[in-house]
């Protein structure tokens, strides 16, 4: 186990430093993110009013008598 860890230790150390630096840079440039429960709730869906059906029948007219 010790041999596996110490084999190429310089390369492993450089990789660890680069990975930590990359993580740190990304973390600094990343804005605050909304967590799973931090998101605002969706407003309830509005009911859409359906248009009145088009009728081809003539409209009744009012007869005015004097």
Backbone as numpy.savetxt, mean C-alpha at the origin, in Angstrom:
# Nx Ny Nz CAx CAy CAz Cx Cy Cz
34.76 -26.68 14.01 33.93 -25.49 14.01 34.80 -24.23 14.01
35.83 -24.24 14.86 36.73 -23.09 14.96 37.45 -22.87 13.64
37.84 -23.97 13.00 38.55 -23.87 11.72 37.63 -23.28 10.64
36.36 -23.66 10.66 35.41 -23.16 9.67 35.20 -21.65 9.85
35.16 -21.19 11.08 34.96 -19.76 11.34 36.21 -18.96 10.99
37.38 -19.49 11.31 38.62 -18.75 11.09 39.14 -18.84 9.66
38.63 -19.77 8.85 39.06 -19.88 7.46 38.54 -18.66 6.69
39.45 -17.93 6.04 39.12 -16.70 5.30 38.47 -15.65 6.21
38.96 -15.47 7.40 38.34 -14.56 8.34 38.38 -13.12 7.87
39.42 -12.76 7.09 39.51 -11.38 6.59 38.35 -11.08 5.63
38.07 -12.01 4.72 36.98 -11.83 3.77 35.63 -11.80 4.50
35.49 -12.66 5.49 34.24 -12.70 6.26 34.04 -11.40 7.03
35.10 -10.84 7.58 35.01 -9.58 8.32 34.64 -8.44 7.38
35.26 -8.39 6.20 34.94 -7.35 5.21 33.48 -7.46 4.79
33.00 -8.67 4.55 31.59 -8.87 4.16 30.65 -8.43 5.26
30.99 -8.73 6.50 30.15 -8.34 7.62 30.10 -6.82 7.75
31.24 -6.16 7.58 31.29 -4.69 7.66 30.49 -4.08 6.52
30.65 -4.60 5.30 29.90 -4.06 4.16 28.39 -4.28 4.32
28.00 -5.44 4.79 26.58 -5.72 4.98 25.99 -4.80 6.05
26.74 -4.57 7.13 26.26 -3.68 8.19 26.16 -2.24 7.69
27.14 -1.80 6.91 27.12 -0.44 6.36 25.94 -0.28 5.39
25.71 -1.27 4.55 24.60 -1.20 3.61 23.26 -1.16 4.35
23.11 -2.00 5.37 21.89 -2.00 6.17 21.67 -0.64 6.83
22.74 -0.06 7.36 22.65 1.23 8.03 22.24 2.32 7.05
22.83 2.34 5.84 22.49 3.36 4.84 21.04 3.23 4.39
20.59 2.03 4.18 19.19 1.83 3.77 18.26 2.26 4.90
18.61 1.92 6.11 17.79 2.27 7.27 17.69 3.79 7.43
18.78 4.52 7.16 18.79 5.98 7.29 17.93 6.64 6.22
17.95 6.13 4.99 17.23 6.75 3.88 15.78 6.31 3.80
15.40 5.32 4.57 14.04 4.83 4.53 13.17 5.68 5.44
12.03 6.14 4.90 11.11 6.92 5.71 10.34 6.01 6.65
9.56 6.63 7.53 8.75 5.80 8.43 7.71 5.02 7.62
7.57 3.78 7.95 6.61 2.95 7.24 5.46 2.61 8.15
4.31 2.42 7.54 3.14 2.04 8.32 3.21 0.55 8.59
2.98 0.20 9.82 2.96 -1.20 10.19 1.63 -1.83 9.80
1.48 -3.05 10.15 0.27 -3.78 9.78 -0.97 -3.15 10.40
-0.88 -2.67 11.63 -2.03 -2.12 12.31 -2.03 -0.60 12.34
-1.05 0.05 11.72 -0.97 1.50 11.72 -1.71 2.13 10.55
-2.18 1.33 9.64 -2.84 1.88 8.46 -4.23 2.39 8.81
-4.64 3.51 8.21 -5.98 4.00 8.49 -7.03 3.06 7.89
-8.15 2.98 8.56 -9.21 2.10 8.08 -9.82 2.69 6.81
-10.25 1.83 5.93 -10.89 2.28 4.70 -12.28 2.81 5.04
-12.67 3.93 4.45 -14.03 4.42 4.70 -15.04 3.47 4.06
-16.25 3.42 4.60 -17.24 2.51 4.01 -17.55 2.92 2.58
-17.79 1.94 1.76 -18.08 2.20 0.35 -19.42 2.91 0.23
-19.45 3.93 -0.62 -20.69 4.67 -0.84 -21.57 3.89 -1.80
-22.86 3.94 -1.53 -23.79 3.28 -2.43 -24.00 4.18 -3.64
-23.85 3.61 -4.80 -24.05 4.38 -6.03 -25.52 4.31 -6.40
-26.07 5.48 -6.70 -27.47 5.54 -7.09 -27.56 5.20 -8.57
-28.38 4.23 -8.86 -28.53 3.81 -10.25 -29.41 4.83 -10.97
-29.08 5.14 -12.22 -29.92 6.08 -12.96 -31.29 5.46 -13.25
-32.28 6.34 -13.37 -33.63 5.87 -13.67 -33.63 5.23 -15.06
-34.41 4.18 -15.23 -34.45 3.55 -16.55 -35.06 4.50 -17.59
-34.56 4.42 -18.78 -35.05 5.27 -19.87 -36.34 4.66 -20.41
-37.36 5.50 -20.45 -38.66 5.04 -20.95 -38.92 5.72 -22.28
-39.44 4.98 -23.23 -39.76 5.54 -24.54 -41.24 5.91 -24.64
-41.95 5.78 -23.55 -43.36 6.15 -23.53 -43.47 7.65 -23.31
-44.45 8.30 -23.93 -44.61 9.75 -23.71 -45.07 10.02 -22.29
-44.60 11.11 -21.75 -44.97 11.49 -20.39 -46.41 12.00 -20.41
-47.16 11.70 -19.36 -48.54 12.23 -19.32 -48.51 13.74 -19.14
-49.42 14.42 -19.80 -49.48 15.88 -19.71 -50.67 16.26 -18.83
-50.52 17.34 -18.16 -51.58 17.85 -17.29 -52.52 18.71 -18.14
-53.78 18.51 -17.95 -54.79 19.32 -18.65 -55.24 20.38 -17.67
-55.10 21.62 -18.08 -55.52 22.74 -17.23 -56.85 23.26 -17.77
-57.88 23.25 -16.93 -59.19 23.74 -17.33 -59.50 25.02 -16.58
-60.05 25.94 -17.30 -60.45 27.21 -16.69 -61.91 27.25 -16.44
